[in-house]
């Protein structure tokens, strides 16, 4: 039964969720919030939705790059290089980004007669992103249920698994991960050095996938 709205970035995690739960997803929504990499990601989000014949919309959140502070946003500080658990990666946090997107997704769900909203956070996000942690998922699920007439449910099935686990799912699903985007810098090809690029490399290697991603280094 197609009863869900998926927040789809166009990265490895949400694309994997799109394929794994395609029979439940009635609508996928991407957000252009002024991230350096948004255009790259959204291209792939559209591609996969067209392929699976799932309705896809893009919502503009340009106010975030104007009023929020994060190196991830256009005009922000330089994207740091390093692993996610490095202190300097804190600059990539976009304040309450998932909370904002989930709130909109909840409104879309109730407006379209759908029962669930989905996000593809995973265990590796927990180190620096508070709105990816299990405690946030549980609290938001309670809030969105109480705040909607239809008691919309937040479903986040990857919360307690790693990106490597997600990549292993992708192997079974037959996903070509070259048709996804990870790099925070949003250049012509992946930089290979930022936190998301490093995590991508490690996940694909751990899953036994030959990494055909083009990297600057």
C-alpha positions as CSV (number, residue, x, y, z in Angstrom):
1,X,0.0,0.0,0.0
2,X,1.4,3.4,-1.0
3,X,0.9,5.4,2.1
4,X,4.3,7.2,2.6
5,X,6.2,10.4,1.8
6,X,9.9,10.0,1.5
7,X,12.4,12.8,2.0
8,X,14.8,12.1,-1.0
9,X,18.1,13.9,-1.2
10,X,19.5,11.9,-4.1
11,X,22.4,10.5,-2.0
12,X,23.2,6.8,-1.3
13,X,21.0,6.4,1.8
14,X,17.7,7.9,0.6
15,X,18.0,6.4,-2.9
16,X,18.5,3.0,-1.3
17,X,15.4,3.6,0.8
18,X,13.5,4.7,-2.3
19,X,14.2,1.3,-3.9
20,X,13.7,-0.8,-0.8
21,X,10.4,0.8,0.1
22,X,9.1,1.7,-3.4
23,X,5.9,-0.3,-2.9
24,X,5.0,2.0,0.1
25,X,6.2,5.4,-1.3
26,X,3.5,7.5,-2.9
27,X,5.5,10.7,-3.0
28,X,9.1,11.6,-2.8
29,X,10.1,15.2,-1.9
30,X,13.5,16.9,-2.3
31,X,14.5,20.2,-0.8
32,X,16.7,22.9,-2.3
33,X,17.9,24.7,0.8
34,X,20.9,26.4,-0.8
35,X,23.4,23.6,-0.1
36,X,26.5,23.5,-2.3
37,X,25.5,20.0,-3.5
38,X,21.7,20.3,-3.8
39,X,21.6,20.6,-7.6
40,X,23.8,17.5,-7.9
41,X,21.7,15.5,-5.5
42,X,18.3,16.6,-6.9
43,X,19.3,15.5,-10.4
44,X,19.7,11.9,-9.2
45,X,16.5,12.1,-7.0
46,X,14.5,13.0,-10.2
47,X,16.2,10.3,-12.2
48,X,15.3,7.5,-9.8
49,X,11.8,8.6,-9.3
50,X,11.2,8.8,-13.0
51,X,12.7,5.3,-13.3
52,X,10.4,3.9,-10.6
53,X,7.4,6.0,-11.6
54,X,7.1,7.6,-8.2
55,X,5.8,11.1,-8.0
56,X,8.6,13.6,-7.1
57,X,8.5,17.2,-6.1
58,X,11.1,19.8,-5.2
59,X,10.5,22.4,-2.6
60,X,12.6,25.5,-2.4
61,X,13.9,26.5,1.1
62,X,16.1,29.4,0.0
63,X,15.6,31.2,3.3
64,X,17.9,28.7,4.9
65,X,21.0,29.9,3.0
66,X,20.0,33.5,3.8
67,X,19.4,33.2,7.5
68,X,21.1,30.0,8.7
69,X,24.9,29.5,9.3
70,X,26.6,26.4,8.0
71,X,29.6,25.7,5.8
72,X,27.2,23.4,3.8
73,X,25.3,26.3,2.5
74,X,26.2,28.5,-0.5
75,X,28.3,31.4,0.6
76,X,29.2,29.7,3.8
77,X,32.7,28.9,5.1
78,X,34.9,26.4,3.2
79,X,33.8,22.8,3.4
80,X,36.1,21.1,5.9
81,X,37.9,17.9,5.0
82,X,38.2,14.9,7.4
83,X,36.1,12.2,9.0
84,X,32.6,12.8,10.5
85,X,33.9,12.4,14.0
86,X,36.4,15.2,13.6
87,X,35.6,18.4,15.4
88,X,35.8,20.6,12.3
89,X,32.9,18.7,10.7
90,X,30.5,20.4,13.1
91,X,30.6,23.4,10.7
92,X,28.6,21.3,8.2
93,X,25.5,21.1,10.5
94,X,22.5,23.0,9.1
95,X,20.5,23.9,12.2
96,X,17.4,21.7,12.5
97,X,17.4,20.9,8.8
98,X,15.7,17.5,9.3
99,X,13.2,19.0,11.7
100,X,12.2,21.5,9.1
101,X,12.0,19.0,6.2
102,X,10.0,16.5,8.3
103,X,7.5,19.2,9.3
104,X,6.9,20.0,5.6
105,X,6.7,16.3,4.8
106,X,4.1,15.8,7.5
107,X,2.0,18.6,6.0
108,X,2.3,17.0,2.6
109,X,1.3,13.6,4.0
110,X,-1.8,14.8,5.7
111,X,-2.8,16.9,2.7
112,X,-2.5,13.9,0.4
113,X,-4.2,11.4,2.6
114,X,-1.0,9.6,3.5
115,X,-0.1,8.0,6.8
116,X,3.7,8.0,7.1
117,X,6.8,10.2,6.5
118,X,10.2,8.6,5.9
119,X,13.8,9.7,6.4
120,X,17.0,7.9,5.6
121,X,19.2,8.9,8.6
122,X,21.6,6.2,9.7
123,X,23.8,5.4,12.7
124,X,26.9,7.1,11.3
125,X,25.1,10.4,11.2
126,X,24.7,10.5,15.0
127,X,28.2,11.8,15.7
128,X,27.5,15.4,14.7
129,X,23.9,15.6,13.6
130,X,21.4,15.8,16.5
131,X,18.4,15.7,14.3
132,X,19.5,12.2,13.0
133,X,19.7,10.5,16.4
134,X,17.2,7.9,17.7
135,X,16.1,10.3,20.5
136,X,15.2,12.9,17.9
137,X,13.3,10.3,15.8
138,X,11.3,9.1,18.8
139,X,10.5,12.7,19.9
140,X,9.5,13.9,16.5
141,X,7.4,10.8,15.9
142,X,5.5,11.6,19.0
143,X,5.1,15.3,18.0
144,X,4.0,14.6,14.5
145,X,1.4,12.1,15.7
146,X,0.0,14.5,18.3
147,X,0.1,17.4,15.8
148,X,-1.9,15.8,12.9
149,X,-5.5,14.7,12.8
150,X,-4.4,11.4,11.1
151,X,-1.6,10.8,13.6
152,X,1.1,10.7,10.9
153,X,4.0,8.3,11.8
154,X,7.7,9.0,11.2
155,X,9.4,5.9,9.9
156,X,13.2,5.9,10.0
157,X,14.3,2.2,9.5
158,X,18.0,3.0,9.0
159,X,18.5,4.8,12.3
160,X,20.4,1.9,13.9
161,X,22.4,0.6,10.9
162,X,25.6,1.9,9.2
163,X,26.1,3.3,5.8
164,X,28.0,0.1,5.0
165,X,24.8,-1.8,5.9
166,X,22.8,0.4,3.6
167,X,25.3,-0.2,0.8
168,X,24.9,-3.9,1.3
169,X,21.1,-3.5,0.8
170,X,21.9,-1.6,-2.4
171,X,23.8,-4.6,-3.7
172,X,20.7,-6.8,-3.3
173,X,18.5,-4.1,-4.8
174,X,20.8,-3.7,-7.8
175,X,21.5,0.0,-7.3
176,X,24.2,1.7,-9.3
177,X,25.7,4.1,-6.8
178,X,27.4,6.1,-9.5
179,X,23.9,7.5,-10.0
180,X,23.9,9.1,-6.5
181,X,25.7,12.1,-5.1
182,X,27.5,12.5,-1.8
183,X,30.1,15.2,-1.9
184,X,29.4,18.3,0.1
185,X,31.4,20.5,-2.1
186,X,29.2,20.1,-5.1
187,X,31.9,20.3,-7.8
188,X,31.9,18.6,-11.2
189,X,33.0,15.3,-9.5
190,X,33.3,14.1,-5.9
191,X,36.2,15.7,-4.1
192,X,37.2,12.5,-2.3
193,X,38.3,14.3,0.9
194,X,35.2,15.7,2.7
195,X,33.4,13.7,5.3
196,X,30.7,12.4,3.0
197,X,33.2,11.4,0.3
198,X,35.3,9.5,2.9
199,X,32.2,7.8,4.3
200,X,31.0,6.9,0.8
201,X,34.4,5.3,0.0
202,X,34.4,3.3,3.2
203,X,30.8,2.1,2.9
204,X,31.2,0.9,-0.7
205,X,34.5,-0.9,0.2
206,X,32.9,-2.6,3.2
207,X,30.0,-3.7,1.1
208,X,32.3,-5.2,-1.5
209,X,31.2,-2.8,-4.2
210,X,33.8,-1.7,-6.8
211,X,33.8,2.1,-6.4
212,X,33.4,3.6,-9.8
213,X,32.8,7.1,-8.4
214,X,35.0,9.7,-10.0
215,X,37.0,11.5,-7.3
216,X,39.4,14.5,-7.5
217,X,41.7,12.6,-5.1
